[in-house]
């Protein structure tokens, strides 16, 4: 796959500490609109509106999705604690939320299909109408991400009949199992997936295992926004906002809707695609992973168990590539960043949730206000002053800002692993 286009924000790799000046022109509202509640499977049971707000503020998020509006108990809680104005929901302290959710569609169209879609919803009233519709199709009380047996085309058609302001976005579009382009159950094109509703899909979510630079190779996305959200299953800052979309304004639902539909987003926050769980091909149970080139040599067969490998995102993008990057004229800039907890843990040889990592993290938040300020805008001299005896951490923060920290690629449900330079030399 071509790498001929430099990432638009990080062109000046010799002066990474000075990016705070050049980035002022794209400062906006950091929005994370794909998360989950405690009512979704495999999610923290401590997810509350209060915890989400607390850590969204610490992260530097200005607008957070509620997630899981289809779940009766979560929606009841949202209605009790959040007040609606112009499609934005406000907590008692004034923090802003947007009604969002995720739907799983599992159905037969040719092969079996499994697709996740993110929904943005303009009001509690519309959310109630959506839920009344879904109640006729199946249950929604057993999980925050309910499953329904209907096609993408029919679902989009019926949602837009409820309200033309409902926005439907294919979630983590390249991941194997539930991405719209996924290797295991997806499609080769949006047109194939959405048929008559093709023009009503205005954006796709990149997902952690892909970034916009990879997706610029797909001609179908030339006139569509590429958005990024965390798909967080907890409120911790190494999950929440790890991917986000930057909007110029977020004072009303219309601001968000127009930003997506007119592709006027300012940019996105992305993790290194290698950090995602499905970047490379492989088998988690066999502790085996491979690049697309290696997979081709072994004909897609796991050398440990002899079964077909789970084909990852990089391989899938290569299969679907049908243009050069510069043929996409609507490319938006993006930040490629690892969460600050990962950087601290790497520097301290500790874990994400250790007391050692938290102590450094909290100290930096106290000095700089929020995590995005540290990751993006704090100058090198400011960081040295805040971390006078920790040159390694300062250097890693600056390297991270330029996407210079190597990551051992994730595969088949296993996260990628950030590496120090000496570890990189052994691996790469």
Secondary structure, 3 states (H helix, E strand, C coil): CCCCCCCCCCCCHHHHHHHHHHHHHHCCEEEECCECCCCCCCCCCCCCHHHHHHHHHHHCCCEEECCCCCCHHHHHHHHHHCEEECCEEECCCCCEEEEEEEEEEEEECCCEEEEEEEEEECCHHHHHHHHHHHHCCCCCCCCCCCEECCCHHHHHHHHHHHCCCCEEEECCCCCCCCCCCCCCCCCCCHHHHHHHHHHHCCEEECCCCCCHHHHCCCHHHCCCEEECCCCECCCCCCCCCCCEEEECCCCCHHHHHHHHHCCCCCEEEECCHHHCCCCEEEECCCCEEECHHHHHHCCCECCCCCCECECCHHHHHHHHCCCCHHHCCCCCCEEECCCHHHHHHHHHCCCCCCHHHHHHHHHHHHHHCCHHHHHHHCCHHHHHHHCCCCHHHHHHHHHHHCCCCCEECCECCECCEECCHHHHHHHC
